[in-house]
Amino acid sequence: MKGVLFMIKTDELQEALPQVSMPLPGPNAKKVLAKRAANVPAAVLCSYPVVISRGSGAMIEDVDGNRFLDWVAGVGVMNVGYSQPQVIEAVKQQAERFFHGMINITTHANYVDLAAQINKLAPVNAEDKKTMFVNSGAEAIENAVKIAKSVTGRADVIVFSGAFHGRTALTSTMTAKKTYSYGIEPAMGGIHRAEFPNLYRAPHGYSREESIQYYLDKLRYVFEQAVPAKQVAAIVIEPIQGEGGFIPAPFEYVAALRKICNENGIMLVADEVQSGFARSGKLFVSNYWKENGFAPDIIAMAKSIGAGLPLAAVTAGSQIMDNIQSGIVGSTFGGNALACAAGLQVLDIIKEQQLTERAKQIGQMAFDGFTDMQSRYAEIGDVRGIGSMIGVEFVKNRATKEPYPELVAKIIKHAVSHGLIIENAGVHDNVIRFLSPLVATKEQIKAGLAIYETAIKESLTELAK
Ligand SMILES: Cc1ncc(COP(=O)(O)O)c(C=O)c1O
C-alpha cells in the first residue's frame, strides 16, 4: 500500500510546477543545514538553502514540501530525470543478486554489456572500440591521459584556459581556475595551457574566421614556446566548456585541432563528462564532430551515464586500448554492478524516450526564452550553446563586456526563492547555465523562464538601490 501511494505521489511531482511557500530554508531544512555546518567542512561548498527529500523527472521536493524545478540537475547528472522507474527497478533487481563484483577478480555481465553498448555508440575515431569504467569524471580524465601517455610514450598534455577536468592532483592541475588548486602545490608537471576558442571574447571586430585563426595561432605559440608538438601525448578539450562558461568549441577549430593531432601523432581527447548522454541533442557532441570528419581518439564520460549512481567511462579504439601498459589502469569500484545496471537503463531510456530530440526541443525553447530576455535586458551579453547545454553570460556593459558576477549571484538567489534552481559558471562567475533534465515538460520550461525573468528584475532593482 505504501509503495502504491509513493508511486502516485512521485508521478504527480513529475508533472508539478515550482512552488515555494515559505522563506528558505524552511524549518526542517534549517535543522539539516545546521547539522551540515557542524559536521561537514565548509570547503565542500554550498550556498543553496535546499535540502532534497525526493525527486521526480525535472522536479525535486525539499524536506519542507517546497517544490523546485532543477536546472542544475546534480550538475548535468540527471539527464534522464530523477527517479526513473526503469532505473529504480533495474538497480533493485541487481541489488537482490549482488552489489559488487570486482572486475579484476569476478567478471560481471553488467560491466561487459554496458561496455559493449557504449562501444557501439561512442563516436571515437575507430571502428573497433573498447571501454573501461571508473567512478568519477576526474578519474575518467586521469585515465584518458594515462592511456594517451602510455600508448604514445610521451609525457606532455595540452589543456585550455577555462578548462575544468576535476579535482585530483592531475586533473586539478589540468583545471584552469586556480581556486581549485591554490595552496596544494606542487602541481603535476607536463601540463601546458592554450587559449580556449571563445568567440564571444575574441579580439573586437574579428570575424568568426579571423577569431578561429587567432585562437589557432595561440595554440601554435604553445608549440613554439612551451612544448614541441612531437612531445605532446594528448590535447584534452571540453566540446562545450562547462565550468568555464558553457562555451561551445567552434567546429572549425576542432577540425583544425584534429588535423594538427594527425600530423603530430597527438591524441585528441574529448572531455564529455558534462556534455554527454543526449545533452547536446546527440548522444555526445563528438557525434557532431565525427559526422563532420573530426572524431576524437578518446572520450571521457561520467555524470549522466549512471543517472545518479557513481560511474564514469573511457572509450577509445581497440588499437589504443590494447596497447596500454598492463597494470596502469584499474579500480576497485569502477564499473560497479549497481551503477552499470543503471547505465544500461540510461542508454535504453535515451533511445526509447528520444531524449536527443527532446534535448533539441527544450533547448530551443530555453534558447528562445533567453534571447527574448536578451532583447529586453542589456545585461545579457551572450546566449550560446548546443541543444540543452546553454549559457547566458551577464555583463555590466555590452561594449566592454565587463563581467557582472554580482548580478548573477543575486539572480540565482532570487530564482531559488521562487522555486528554480540554477547555477553559475565561467571564470568570472558571470554565466548562468541551463542544464535541465531532458524530461522537463514544456509547462515546466515555461514556468522556469518566467521565474528566471522575475529573478533578473528583482536583482536589478536590488542592485539599483
Ligand atoms: C567537463 C568536466 N570534466 C570533469 C569533471 C569532473 O567530474 P567529477 O566531479 O565527477 O570528478 C567535471 C565536473 O563537473 C566536468 O564538468
The ligand as a MOL file (V3000), in Angstrom:
LIG
                    3D

  0  0  0     0  0            999 V3000
M  V30 BEGIN CTAB
M  V30 COUNTS 16 16 0 0 0
M  V30 BEGIN ATOM
M  V30 1 C 33.8990 18.6920 -18.0930 0
M  V30 2 C 34.1520 18.0500 -16.7590 0
M  V30 3 N 35.1730 17.2050 -16.6140 0
M  V30 4 C 35.4290 16.6000 -15.4480 0
M  V30 5 C 34.6570 16.8460 -14.3340 0
M  V30 6 C 34.9690 16.1760 -13.0360 0
M  V30 7 O 33.9750 15.2380 -12.7310 0
M  V30 8 P 33.8190 14.6660 -11.2460 0
M  V30 9 O 33.3230 15.7680 -10.3940 0
M  V30 10 O 32.8160 13.5400 -11.4170 0
M  V30 11 O 35.1480 14.1580 -10.8440 0
M  V30 12 C 33.5650 17.7240 -14.4340 0
M  V30 13 C 32.7320 18.0330 -13.2590 0
M  V30 14 O 31.9870 18.9760 -13.2090 0
M  V30 15 C 33.3070 18.3490 -15.6800 0
M  V30 16 O 32.2970 19.2000 -15.8270 0
M  V30 END ATOM
M  V30 BEGIN BOND
M  V30 1 1 1 2
M  V30 2 1 2 3
M  V30 3 2 2 15
M  V30 4 2 3 4
M  V30 5 1 4 5
M  V30 6 1 5 6
M  V30 7 2 5 12
M  V30 8 1 6 7
M  V30 9 1 7 8
M  V30 10 2 8 9
M  V30 11 1 8 10
M  V30 12 1 8 11
M  V30 13 1 12 13
M  V30 14 1 12 15
M  V30 15 2 13 14
M  V30 16 1 15 16
M  V30 END BOND
M  V30 END CTAB
M  END
